């Protein structure tokens, strides 16, 4: 289990505590897991602590290129 996985689990727990809908939570979890996978595949980053602005810009660029 990576640091990303741990932080995603914590976020999902907070979402559940706030009473978000199941559909919203599934969407959030899927989006975050795809982001974590992309960060590892592109930069071998497995912890949110290691993400820099340059990584976020690269991710945003890849999202806009995908459409």
PDB file of N, CA, C, O and CB in Angstrom:
ATOM      1  N   UNK A   1       0.846  -1.180   0.000  1.00  0.00           N
ATOM      2  CA  UNK A   1       0.000   0.000   0.000  1.00  0.00           C
ATOM      3  C   UNK A   1       0.890   1.241   0.000  1.00  0.00           C
ATOM      4  O   UNK A   1       1.785   1.373   0.834  1.00  0.00           O
ATOM      5  CB  UNK A   1      -0.962  -0.001   1.223  1.00  0.00           C
ATOM      6  N   UNK A   2       0.637   2.140  -0.935  1.00  0.00           N
ATOM      7  CA  UNK A   2       1.451   3.351  -1.057  1.00  0.00           C
ATOM      8  C   UNK A   2       0.906   4.465  -0.175  1.00  0.00           C
ATOM      9  O   UNK A   2      -0.192   4.363   0.374  1.00  0.00           O
ATOM     10  CB  UNK A   2       1.505   3.816  -2.516  1.00  0.00           C
ATOM     11  N   UNK A   3       1.688   5.526  -0.047  1.00  0.00           N
ATOM     12  CA  UNK A   3       1.217   6.698   0.692  1.00  0.00           C
ATOM     13  C   UNK A   3      -0.021   7.297   0.019  1.00  0.00           C
ATOM     14  O   UNK A   3      -0.923   7.791   0.697  1.00  0.00           O
ATOM     15  CB  UNK A   3       2.337   7.757   0.796  1.00  0.00           C
ATOM     16  N   UNK A   4      -0.059   7.252  -1.320  1.00  0.00           N
ATOM     17  CA  UNK A   4      -1.250   7.728  -2.018  1.00  0.00           C
ATOM     18  C   UNK A   4      -2.475   6.925  -1.583  1.00  0.00           C
ATOM     19  O   UNK A   4      -3.524   7.503  -1.297  1.00  0.00           O
ATOM     20  CB  UNK A   4      -1.058   7.634  -3.547  1.00  0.00           C
ATOM     21  N   UNK A   5      -2.352   5.609  -1.531  1.00  0.00           N
ATOM     22  CA  UNK A   5      -3.475   4.755  -1.126  1.00  0.00           C
ATOM     23  C   UNK A   5      -3.965   5.117   0.277  1.00  0.00           C
ATOM     24  O   UNK A   5      -5.169   5.188   0.526  1.00  0.00           O
ATOM     25  CB  UNK A   5      -3.064   3.272  -1.174  1.00  0.00           C
ATOM     26  N   UNK A   6      -3.034   5.339   1.171  1.00  0.00           N
ATOM     27  CA  UNK A   6      -3.383   5.691   2.550  1.00  0.00           C
ATOM     28  C   UNK A   6      -4.144   7.012   2.585  1.00  0.00           C
ATOM     29  O   UNK A   6      -5.165   7.131   3.262  1.00  0.00           O
ATOM     30  CB  UNK A   6      -2.116   5.782   3.427  1.00  0.00           C
ATOM     31  N   UNK A   7      -3.637   8.005   1.848  1.00  0.00           N
ATOM     32  CA  UNK A   7      -4.287   9.313   1.842  1.00  0.00           C
ATOM     33  C   UNK A   7      -5.653   9.267   1.150  1.00  0.00           C
ATOM     34  O   UNK A   7      -6.580   9.966   1.558  1.00  0.00           O
ATOM     35  CB  UNK A   7      -3.390  10.338   1.155  1.00  0.00           C
ATOM     36  N   UNK A   8      -5.774   8.453   0.112  1.00  0.00           N
ATOM     37  CA  UNK A   8      -7.073   8.295  -0.545  1.00  0.00           C
ATOM     38  C   UNK A   8      -8.065   7.662   0.428  1.00  0.00           C
ATOM     39  O   UNK A   8      -9.216   8.091   0.506  1.00  0.00           O
ATOM     40  CB  UNK A   8      -6.943   7.431  -1.833  1.00  0.00           C
ATOM     41  N   UNK A   9      -7.630   6.654   1.165  1.00  0.00           N
ATOM     42  CA  UNK A   9      -8.503   6.024   2.160  1.00  0.00           C
ATOM     43  C   UNK A   9      -8.947   7.035   3.226  1.00  0.00           C
ATOM     44  O   UNK A   9     -10.111   7.047   3.627  1.00  0.00           O
ATOM     45  CB  UNK A   9      -7.780   4.835   2.827  1.00  0.00           C
ATOM     46  N   UNK A  10      -8.027   7.872   3.676  1.00  0.00           N
ATOM     47  CA  UNK A  10      -8.370   8.895   4.674  1.00  0.00           C
ATOM     48  C   UNK A  10      -9.397   9.875   4.107  1.00  0.00           C
ATOM     49  O   UNK A  10     -10.362  10.236   4.781  1.00  0.00           O
ATOM     50  CB  UNK A  10      -7.101   9.657   5.129  1.00  0.00           C
ATOM     51  N   UNK A  11      -9.179  10.297   2.872  1.00  0.00           N
ATOM     52  CA  UNK A  11     -10.107  11.222   2.229  1.00  0.00           C
ATOM     53  C   UNK A  11     -11.486  10.593   2.091  1.00  0.00           C
ATOM     54  O   UNK A  11     -12.499  11.242   2.351  1.00  0.00           O
ATOM     55  CB  UNK A  11      -9.578  11.645   0.856  1.00  0.00           C
ATOM     56  N   UNK A  12     -11.522   9.330   1.681  1.00  0.00           N
ATOM     57  CA  UNK A  12     -12.797   8.646   1.503  1.00  0.00           C
ATOM     58  C   UNK A  12     -13.522   8.487   2.849  1.00  0.00           C
ATOM     59  O   UNK A  12     -14.748   8.586   2.907  1.00  0.00           O
ATOM     60  CB  UNK A  12     -12.576   7.267   0.844  1.00  0.00           C
ATOM     61  N   UNK A  13     -12.786   8.248   3.902  1.00  0.00           N
ATOM     62  CA  UNK A  13     -13.377   8.164   5.235  1.00  0.00           C
ATOM     63  C   UNK A  13     -14.017   9.497   5.611  1.00  0.00           C
ATOM     64  O   UNK A  13     -15.125   9.531   6.146  1.00  0.00           O
ATOM     65  CB  UNK A  13     -12.313   7.764   6.280  1.00  0.00           C
ATOM     66  N   UNK A  14     -13.310  10.599   5.326  1.00  0.00           N
ATOM     67  CA  UNK A  14     -13.856  11.928   5.602  1.00  0.00           C
ATOM     68  C   UNK A  14     -15.115  12.186   4.778  1.00  0.00           C
ATOM     69  O   UNK A  14     -16.083  12.761   5.275  1.00  0.00           O
ATOM     70  CB  UNK A  14     -12.807  13.009   5.311  1.00  0.00           C
ATOM     71  N   UNK A  15     -15.096  11.757   3.519  1.00  0.00           N
ATOM     72  CA  UNK A  15     -16.272  11.921   2.656  1.00  0.00           C
ATOM     73  C   UNK A  15     -17.471  11.154   3.210  1.00  0.00           C
ATOM     74  O   UNK A  15     -18.596  11.652   3.201  1.00  0.00           O
ATOM     75  CB  UNK A  15     -15.960  11.447   1.225  1.00  0.00           C
ATOM     76  N   UNK A  16     -17.220   9.946   3.688  1.00  0.00           N
ATOM     77  CA  UNK A  16     -18.295   9.141   4.269  1.00  0.00           C
ATOM     78  C   UNK A  16     -18.844   9.812   5.528  1.00  0.00           C
ATOM     79  O   UNK A  16     -20.052   9.823   5.763  1.00  0.00           O
ATOM     80  CB  UNK A  16     -17.791   7.718   4.595  1.00  0.00           C
ATOM     81  N   UNK A  17     -17.947  10.367   6.326  1.00  0.00           N
ATOM     82  CA  UNK A  17     -18.372  11.041   7.550  1.00  0.00           C
ATOM     83  C   UNK A  17     -19.226  12.270   7.243  1.00  0.00           C
ATOM     84  O   UNK A  17     -20.090  12.644   8.036  1.00  0.00           O
ATOM     85  CB  UNK A  17     -17.153  11.444   8.381  1.00  0.00           C
ATOM     86  N   UNK A  18     -18.985  12.891   6.101  1.00  0.00           N
ATOM     87  CA  UNK A  18     -19.773  14.061   5.690  1.00  0.00           C
ATOM     88  C   UNK A  18     -21.101  13.658   5.055  1.00  0.00           C
ATOM     89  O   UNK A  18     -21.952  14.506   4.788  1.00  0.00           O
ATOM     90  CB  UNK A  18     -18.973  14.917   4.709  1.00  0.00           C
ATOM     91  N   UNK A  19     -21.271  12.373   4.817  1.00  0.00           N
ATOM     92  CA  UNK A  19     -22.528  11.887   4.262  1.00  0.00           C
ATOM     93  C   UNK A  19     -22.668  12.073   2.763  1.00  0.00           C
ATOM     94  O   UNK A  19     -23.783  12.189   2.255  1.00  0.00           O
ATOM     95  CB  UNK A  19     -23.651  12.564   4.933  1.00  0.00           C
ATOM     96  N   UNK A  20     -21.549  12.104   2.047  1.00  0.00           N
ATOM     97  CA  UNK A  20     -21.628  12.233   0.590  1.00  0.00           C
ATOM     98  C   UNK A  20     -22.285  10.997  -0.011  1.00  0.00           C
ATOM     99  O   UNK A  20     -22.231   9.910   0.565  1.00  0.00           O
ATOM    100  CB  UNK A  20     -20.222  12.443  -0.019  1.00  0.00           C
ATOM    101  N   UNK A  21     -22.896  11.174  -1.157  1.00  0.00           N
ATOM    102  CA  UNK A  21     -23.576  10.045  -1.801  1.00  0.00           C
ATOM    103  C   UNK A  21     -22.572   8.997  -2.261  1.00  0.00           C
ATOM    104  O   UNK A  21     -21.398   9.291  -2.486  1.00  0.00           O
ATOM    105  CB  UNK A  21     -24.415  10.530  -2.993  1.00  0.00           C
ATOM    106  N   UNK A  22     -23.056   7.781  -2.394  1.00  0.00           N
ATOM    107  CA  UNK A  22     -22.214   6.673  -2.851  1.00  0.00           C
ATOM    108  C   UNK A  22     -21.662   6.980  -4.241  1.00  0.00           C
ATOM    109  O   UNK A  22     -20.489   6.727  -4.516  1.00  0.00           O
ATOM    110  CB  UNK A  22     -23.014   5.341  -2.866  1.00  0.00           C
ATOM    111  N   UNK A  23     -22.495   7.518  -5.106  1.00  0.00           N
ATOM    112  CA  UNK A  23     -22.070   7.842  -6.468  1.00  0.00           C
ATOM    113  C   UNK A  23     -20.939   8.879  -6.465  1.00  0.00           C
ATOM    114  O   UNK A  23     -19.964   8.736  -7.202  1.00  0.00           O
ATOM    115  CB  UNK A  23     -23.265   8.364  -7.287  1.00  0.00           C
ATOM    116  N   UNK A  24     -21.068   9.907  -5.649  1.00  0.00           N
ATOM    117  CA  UNK A  24     -20.032  10.937  -5.540  1.00  0.00           C
ATOM    118  C   UNK A  24     -18.742  10.341  -5.009  1.00  0.00           C
ATOM    119  O   UNK A  24     -17.660  10.633  -5.518  1.00  0.00           O
ATOM    120  CB  UNK A  24     -20.498  12.083  -4.632  1.00  0.00           C
ATOM    121  N   UNK A  25     -18.858   9.507  -3.987  1.00  0.00           N
ATOM    122  CA  UNK A  25     -17.667   8.902  -3.398  1.00  0.00           C
ATOM    123  C   UNK A  25     -16.954   7.986  -4.386  1.00  0.00           C
ATOM    124  O   UNK A  25     -15.725   7.980  -4.450  1.00  0.00           O
ATOM    125  CB  UNK A  25     -18.039   8.123  -2.145  1.00  0.00           C
ATOM    126  N   UNK A  26     -17.712   7.216  -5.152  1.00  0.00           N
ATOM    127  CA  UNK A  26     -17.093   6.345  -6.153  1.00  0.00           C
ATOM    128  C   UNK A  26     -16.354   7.168  -7.200  1.00  0.00           C
ATOM    129  O   UNK A  26     -15.261   6.802  -7.632  1.00  0.00           O
ATOM    130  CB  UNK A  26     -18.152   5.456  -6.828  1.00  0.00           C
ATOM    131  N   UNK A  27     -16.951   8.269  -7.601  1.00  0.00           N
ATOM    132  CA  UNK A  27     -16.325   9.144  -8.586  1.00  0.00           C
ATOM    133  C   UNK A  27     -15.030   9.737  -8.036  1.00  0.00           C
ATOM    134  O   UNK A  27     -14.007   9.741  -8.721  1.00  0.00           O
ATOM    135  CB  UNK A  27     -17.290  10.264  -9.000  1.00  0.00           C
ATOM    136  N   UNK A  28     -15.072  10.236  -6.808  1.00  0.00           N
ATOM    137  CA  UNK A  28     -13.872  10.794  -6.175  1.00  0.00           C
ATOM    138  C   UNK A  28     -12.771   9.738  -6.082  1.00  0.00           C
ATOM    139  O   UNK A  28     -11.621   9.990  -6.442  1.00  0.00           O
ATOM    140  CB  UNK A  28     -14.205  11.342  -4.769  1.00  0.00           C
ATOM    141  N   UNK A  29     -13.136   8.564  -5.598  1.00  0.00           N
ATOM    142  CA  UNK A  29     -12.133   7.511  -5.411  1.00  0.00           C
ATOM    143  C   UNK A  29     -11.506   7.093  -6.736  1.00  0.00           C
ATOM    144  O   UNK A  29     -10.290   6.926  -6.830  1.00  0.00           O
ATOM    145  CB  UNK A  29     -12.762   6.297  -4.729  1.00  0.00           C
ATOM    146  N   UNK A  30     -12.338   6.925  -7.755  1.00  0.00           N
ATOM    147  CA  UNK A  30     -11.820   6.542  -9.071  1.00  0.00           C
ATOM    148  C   UNK A  30     -10.879   7.615  -9.621  1.00  0.00           C
ATOM    149  O   UNK A  30      -9.808   7.301 -10.142  1.00  0.00           O
ATOM    150  CB  UNK A  30     -12.980   6.299 -10.054  1.00  0.00           C
ATOM    151  N   UNK A  31     -11.280   8.865  -9.505  1.00  0.00           N
ATOM    152  CA  UNK A  31     -10.455   9.969  -9.997  1.00  0.00           C
ATOM    153  C   UNK A  31      -9.115  10.020  -9.276  1.00  0.00           C
ATOM    154  O   UNK A  31      -8.070  10.181  -9.908  1.00  0.00           O
ATOM    155  CB  UNK A  31     -11.189  11.298  -9.829  1.00  0.00           C
ATOM    156  N   UNK A  32      -9.146   9.884  -7.962  1.00  0.00           N
ATOM    157  CA  UNK A  32      -7.903   9.938  -7.186  1.00  0.00           C
ATOM    158  C   UNK A  32      -6.987   8.750  -7.482  1.00  0.00           C
ATOM    159  O   UNK A  32      -5.767   8.904  -7.539  1.00  0.00           O
ATOM    160  CB  UNK A  32      -8.220   9.981  -5.698  1.00  0.00           C
ATOM    161  N   UNK A  33      -7.568   7.583  -7.668  1.00  0.00           N
ATOM    162  CA  UNK A  33      -6.747   6.404  -7.981  1.00  0.00           C
ATOM    163  C   UNK A  33      -6.120   6.525  -9.367  1.00  0.00           C
ATOM    164  O   UNK A  33      -4.972   6.125  -9.565  1.00  0.00           O
ATOM    165  CB  UNK A  33      -7.594   5.120  -7.900  1.00  0.00           C
ATOM    166  N   UNK A  34      -6.857   7.069 -10.317  1.00  0.00           N
ATOM    167  CA  UNK A  34      -6.291   7.299 -11.653  1.00  0.00           C
ATOM    168  C   UNK A  34      -5.153   8.307 -11.587  1.00  0.00           C
ATOM    169  O   UNK A  34      -4.127   8.144 -12.248  1.00  0.00           O
ATOM    170  CB  UNK A  34      -7.379   7.792 -12.628  1.00  0.00           C
ATOM    171  N   UNK A  35      -5.342   9.350 -10.783  1.00  0.00           N
ATOM    172  CA  UNK A  35      -4.296  10.360 -10.597  1.00  0.00           C
ATOM    173  C   UNK A  35      -3.042   9.735  -9.971  1.00  0.00           C
ATOM    174  O   UNK A  35      -1.928   9.977 -10.434  1.00  0.00           O
ATOM    175  CB  UNK A  35      -4.817  11.517  -9.712  1.00  0.00           C
ATOM    176  N   UNK A  36      -3.228   8.941  -8.933  1.00  0.00           N
ATOM    177  CA  UNK A  36      -2.093   8.291  -8.276  1.00  0.00           C
ATOM    178  C   UNK A  36      -1.363   7.354  -9.240  1.00  0.00           C
ATOM    179  O   UNK A  36      -0.132   7.310  -9.256  1.00  0.00           O
ATOM    180  CB  UNK A  36      -2.566   7.511  -7.040  1.00  0.00           C
ATOM    181  N   UNK A  37      -2.112   6.619 -10.027  1.00  0.00           N
ATOM    182  CA  UNK A  37      -1.502   5.722 -11.007  1.00  0.00           C
ATOM    183  C   UNK A  37      -0.718   6.507 -12.034  1.00  0.00           C
ATOM    184  O   UNK A  37       0.399   6.127 -12.387  1.00  0.00           O
ATOM    185  CB  UNK A  37      -2.565   4.872 -11.697  1.00  0.00           C
ATOM    186  N   UNK A  38      -1.288   7.600 -12.519  1.00  0.00           N
ATOM    187  CA  UNK A  38      -0.610   8.428 -13.503  1.00  0.00           C
ATOM    188  C   UNK A  38       0.703   8.981 -12.926  1.00  0.00           C
ATOM    189  O   UNK A  38       1.735   8.968 -13.596  1.00  0.00           O
ATOM    190  CB  UNK A  38      -1.530   9.580 -13.959  1.00  0.00           C
ATOM    191  N   UNK A  39       0.653   9.460 -11.691  1.00  0.00           N
ATOM    192  CA  UNK A  39       1.865  10.007 -11.056  1.00  0.00           C
ATOM    193  C   UNK A  39       2.947   8.933 -10.967  1.00  0.00           C
ATOM    194  O   UNK A  39       4.123   9.219 -11.194  1.00  0.00           O
ATOM    195  CB  UNK A  39       1.542  10.560  -9.642  1.00  0.00           C
ATOM    196  N   UNK A  40       2.562   7.716 -10.641  1.00  0.00           N
ATOM    197  CA  UNK A  40       3.568   6.663 -10.545  1.00  0.00           C
ATOM    198  C   UNK A  40       4.084   6.275 -11.930  1.00  0.00           C
ATOM    199  O   UNK A  40       5.288   6.109 -12.126  1.00  0.00           O
ATOM    200  CB  UNK A  40       2.990   5.434  -9.831  1.00  0.00           C
ATOM    201  N   UNK A  41       3.176   6.133 -12.877  1.00  0.00           N
ATOM    202  CA  UNK A  41       3.579   5.733 -14.233  1.00  0.00           C
ATOM    203  C   UNK A  41       4.477   6.768 -14.895  1.00  0.00           C
ATOM    204  O   UNK A  41       5.433   6.413 -15.585  1.00  0.00           O
ATOM    205  CB  UNK A  41       2.349   5.501 -15.098  1.00  0.00           C
ATOM    206  N   UNK A  42       4.178   8.036 -14.689  1.00  0.00           N
ATOM    207  CA  UNK A  42       4.931   9.108 -15.351  1.00  0.00           C
ATOM    208  C   UNK A  42       6.205   9.501 -14.606  1.00  0.00           C
ATOM    209  O   UNK A  42       7.236   9.758 -15.229  1.00  0.00           O
ATOM    210  CB  UNK A  42       4.054  10.322 -15.507  1.00  0.00           C
ATOM    211  N   UNK A  43       6.137   9.548 -13.272  1.00  0.00           N
ATOM    212  CA  UNK A  43       7.248  10.090 -12.488  1.00  0.00           C
ATOM    213  C   UNK A  43       7.743   9.170 -11.379  1.00  0.00           C
ATOM    214  O   UNK A  43       8.658   9.532 -10.639  1.00  0.00           O
ATOM    215  CB  UNK A  43       6.842  11.389 -11.891  1.00  0.00           C
ATOM    216  N   UNK A  44       7.145   7.975 -11.255  1.00  0.00           N
ATOM    217  CA  UNK A  44       7.472   7.043 -10.182  1.00  0.00           C
ATOM    218  C   UNK A  44       7.280   7.671  -8.802  1.00  0.00           C
ATOM    219  O   UNK A  44       8.043   7.409  -7.872  1.00  0.00           O
ATOM    220  CB  UNK A  44       8.905   6.556 -10.335  1.00  0.00           C
ATOM    221  N   UNK A  45       6.250   8.501  -8.690  1.00  0.00           N
ATOM    222  CA  UNK A  45       5.905   9.138  -7.416  1.00  0.00           C
ATOM    223  C   UNK A  45       4.803   8.310  -6.769  1.00  0.00           C
ATOM    224  O   UNK A  45       3.758   8.069  -7.372  1.00  0.00           O
ATOM    225  CB  UNK A  45       5.449  10.635  -7.619  1.00  0.00           C
ATOM    226  N   UNK A  46       5.048   7.877  -5.532  1.00  0.00           N
ATOM    227  CA  UNK A  46       4.044   7.082  -4.828  1.00  0.00           C
ATOM    228  C   UNK A  46       3.613   7.716  -3.514  1.00  0.00           C
ATOM    229  O   UNK A  46       2.989   7.068  -2.674  1.00  0.00           O
ATOM    230  CB  UNK A  46       4.577   5.696  -4.568  1.00  0.00           C
ATOM    231  N   UNK A  47       3.953   8.994  -3.347  1.00  0.00           N
ATOM    232  CA  UNK A  47       3.569   9.724  -2.145  1.00  0.00           C
ATOM    233  C   UNK A  47       3.145  11.143  -2.511  1.00  0.00           C
ATOM    234  O   UNK A  47       3.830  11.811  -3.285  1.00  0.00           O
ATOM    235  CB  UNK A  47       4.729   9.750  -1.128  1.00  0.00           C
ATOM    236  N   UNK A  48       2.038  11.603  -1.971  1.00  0.00           N
ATOM    237  CA  UNK A  48       1.623  12.983  -2.247  1.00  0.00           C
ATOM    238  C   UNK A  48       2.662  14.005  -1.791  1.00  0.00           C
ATOM    239  O   UNK A  48       2.721  15.116  -2.319  1.00  0.00           O
ATOM    240  CB  UNK A  48       0.295  13.271  -1.568  1.00  0.00           C
ATOM    241  N   UNK A  49       3.473  13.630  -0.819  1.00  0.00           N
ATOM    242  CA  UNK A  49       4.499  14.539  -0.303  1.00  0.00           C
ATOM    243  C   UNK A  49       5.549  14.880  -1.359  1.00  0.00           C
ATOM    244  O   UNK A  49       6.223  15.905  -1.254  1.00  0.00           O
ATOM    245  CB  UNK A  49       5.177  13.924   0.912  1.00  0.00           C
ATOM    246  N   UNK A  50       5.691  14.035  -2.367  1.00  0.00           N
ATOM    247  CA  UNK A  50       6.717  14.244  -3.382  1.00  0.00           C
ATOM    248  C   UNK A  50       6.208  14.955  -4.628  1.00  0.00           C
ATOM    249  O   UNK A  50       6.977  15.201  -5.558  1.00  0.00           O
ATOM    250  CB  UNK A  50       7.306  12.932  -3.772  1.00  0.00           C
ATOM    251  N   UNK A  51       4.931  15.284  -4.657  1.00  0.00           N
ATOM    252  CA  UNK A  51       4.352  15.957  -5.820  1.00  0.00           C
ATOM    253  C   UNK A  51       4.715  17.435  -5.771  1.00  0.00           C
ATOM    254  O   UNK A  51       4.532  18.102  -4.753  1.00  0.00           O
ATOM    255  CB  UNK A  51       2.807  15.770  -5.866  1.00  0.00           C
ATOM    256  N   UNK A  52       5.231  17.930  -6.889  1.00  0.00           N
ATOM    257  CA  UNK A  52       5.605  19.342  -7.036  1.00  0.00           C
ATOM    258  C   UNK A  52       4.681  20.001  -8.052  1.00  0.00           C
ATOM    259  O   UNK A  52       3.916  19.330  -8.745  1.00  0.00           O
ATOM    260  CB  UNK A  52       7.097  19.486  -7.476  1.00  0.00           C
ATOM    261  N   UNK A  53       4.763  21.307  -8.126  1.00  0.00           N
ATOM    262  CA  UNK A  53       3.932  22.074  -9.062  1.00  0.00           C
ATOM    263  C   UNK A  53       4.140  21.603 -10.497  1.00  0.00           C
ATOM    264  O   UNK A  53       3.183  21.538 -11.269  1.00  0.00           O
ATOM    265  CB  UNK A  53       4.246  23.574  -8.953  1.00  0.00           C
ATOM    266  N   UNK A  54       5.361  21.278 -10.859  1.00  0.00           N
ATOM    267  CA  UNK A  54       5.651  20.829 -12.222  1.00  0.00           C
ATOM    268  C   UNK A  54       4.902  19.538 -12.543  1.00  0.00           C
ATOM    269  O   UNK A  54       4.464  19.340 -13.676  1.00  0.00           O
ATOM    270  CB  UNK A  54       7.163  20.621 -12.408  1.00  0.00           C
ATOM    271  N   UNK A  55       4.753  18.668 -11.557  1.00  0.00           N
ATOM    272  CA  UNK A  55       4.014  17.418 -11.762  1.00  0.00           C
ATOM    273  C   UNK A  55       2.527  17.701 -11.970  1.00  0.00           C
ATOM    274  O   UNK A  55       1.887  17.098 -12.831  1.00  0.00           O
ATOM    275  CB  UNK A  55       4.213  16.467 -10.560  1.00  0.00           C
ATOM    276  N   UNK A  56       1.990  18.616 -11.181  1.00  0.00           N
ATOM    277  CA  UNK A  56       0.577  18.980 -11.326  1.00  0.00           C
ATOM    278  C   UNK A  56       0.302  19.615 -12.689  1.00  0.00           C
ATOM    279  O   UNK A  56      -0.705  19.314 -13.329  1.00  0.00           O
ATOM    280  CB  UNK A  56       0.157  19.942 -10.206  1.00  0.00           C
ATOM    281  N   UNK A  57       1.205  20.497 -13.129  1.00  0.00           N
ATOM    282  CA  UNK A  57       1.031  21.115 -14.451  1.00  0.00           C
ATOM    283  C   UNK A  57       1.067  20.060 -15.550  1.00  0.00           C
ATOM    284  O   UNK A  57       0.292  20.127 -16.504  1.00  0.00           O
ATOM    285  CB  UNK A  57       2.122  22.177 -14.702  1.00  0.00           C
ATOM    286  N   UNK A  58       1.950  19.103 -15.422  1.00  0.00           N
ATOM    287  CA  UNK A  58       2.044  18.031 -16.407  1.00  0.00           C
ATOM    288  C   UNK A  58       0.766  17.202 -16.419  1.00  0.00           C
ATOM    289  O   UNK A  58       0.284  16.814 -17.484  1.00  0.00           O
ATOM    290  CB  UNK A  58       3.257  17.137 -16.115  1.00  0.00           C
ATOM    291  N   UNK A  59       0.216  16.929 -15.240  1.00  0.00           N
ATOM    292  CA  UNK A  59      -1.025  16.170 -15.152  1.00  0.00           C
ATOM    293  C   UNK A  59      -2.172  16.944 -15.792  1.00  0.00           C
ATOM    294  O   UNK A  59      -2.954  16.378 -16.555  1.00  0.00           O
ATOM    295  CB  UNK A  59      -1.353  15.841 -13.690  1.00  0.00           C
ATOM    296  N   UNK A  60      -2.273  18.219 -15.488  1.00  0.00           N
ATOM    297  CA  UNK A  60      -3.334  19.049 -16.069  1.00  0.00           C
ATOM    298  C   UNK A  60      -3.203  19.103 -17.587  1.00  0.00           C
ATOM    299  O   UNK A  60      -4.205  19.066 -18.300  1.00  0.00           O
ATOM    300  CB  UNK A  60      -3.292  20.474 -15.482  1.00  0.00           C
ATOM    301  N   UNK A  61      -1.984  19.191 -18.074  1.00  0.00           N
ATOM    302  CA  UNK A  61      -1.763  19.198 -19.528  1.00  0.00           C
ATOM    303  C   UNK A  61      -2.220  17.875 -20.134  1.00  0.00           C
ATOM    304  O   UNK A  61      -2.838  17.862 -21.199  1.00  0.00           O
ATOM    305  CB  UNK A  61      -0.268  19.452 -19.859  1.00  0.00           C
ATOM    306  N   UNK A  62      -1.922  16.764 -19.465  1.00  0.00           N
ATOM    307  CA  UNK A  62      -2.326  15.468 -20.004  1.00  0.00           C
ATOM    308  C   UNK A  62      -3.847  15.331 -20.012  1.00  0.00           C
ATOM    309  O   UNK A  62      -4.405  14.727 -20.928  1.00  0.00           O
ATOM    310  CB  UNK A  62      -1.696  14.330 -19.191  1.00  0.00           C
ATOM    311  N   UNK A  63      -4.523  15.879 -19.010  1.00  0.00           N
ATOM    312  CA  UNK A  63      -5.991  15.838 -18.983  1.00  0.00           C
ATOM    313  C   UNK A  63      -6.583  16.634 -20.144  1.00  0.00           C
ATOM    314  O   UNK A  63      -7.534  16.194 -20.789  1.00  0.00           O
ATOM    315  CB  UNK A  63      -6.521  16.386 -17.645  1.00  0.00           C
ATOM    316  N   UNK A  64      -6.012  17.807 -20.402  1.00  0.00           N
ATOM    317  CA  UNK A  64      -6.557  18.623 -21.482  1.00  0.00           C
ATOM    318  C   UNK A  64      -6.281  17.986 -22.851  1.00  0.00           C
ATOM    319  O   UNK A  64      -7.083  18.136 -23.773  1.00  0.00           O
ATOM    320  CB  UNK A  64      -5.964  20.040 -21.426  1.00  0.00           C
ATOM    321  N   UNK A  65      -5.166  17.284 -22.987  1.00  0.00           N
ATOM    322  CA  UNK A  65      -4.847  16.608 -24.248  1.00  0.00           C
ATOM    323  C   UNK A  65      -5.784  15.415 -24.485  1.00  0.00           C
ATOM    324  O   UNK A  65      -6.131  15.107 -25.626  1.00  0.00           O
ATOM    325  CB  UNK A  65      -3.376  16.135 -24.244  1.00  0.00           C
ATOM    326  N   UNK A  66      -6.184  14.755 -23.406  1.00  0.00           N
ATOM    327  CA  UNK A  66      -7.100  13.621 -23.530  1.00  0.00           C
ATOM    328  C   UNK A  66      -8.517  14.063 -23.853  1.00  0.00           C
ATOM    329  O   UNK A  66      -9.287  13.335 -24.480  1.00  0.00           O
ATOM    330  CB  UNK A  66      -7.098  12.809 -22.254  1.00  0.00           C
ATOM    331  N   UNK A  67      -8.844  15.270 -23.413  1.00  0.00           N
ATOM    332  CA  UNK A  67     -10.183  15.807 -23.700  1.00  0.00           C
ATOM    333  C   UNK A  67     -11.190  15.576 -22.669  1.00  0.00           C
ATOM    334  O   UNK A  67     -12.339  15.990 -22.824  1.00  0.00           O
ATOM    335  CB  UNK A  67     -10.684  15.263 -24.917  1.00  0.00           C
TER     336      UNK A  67
END
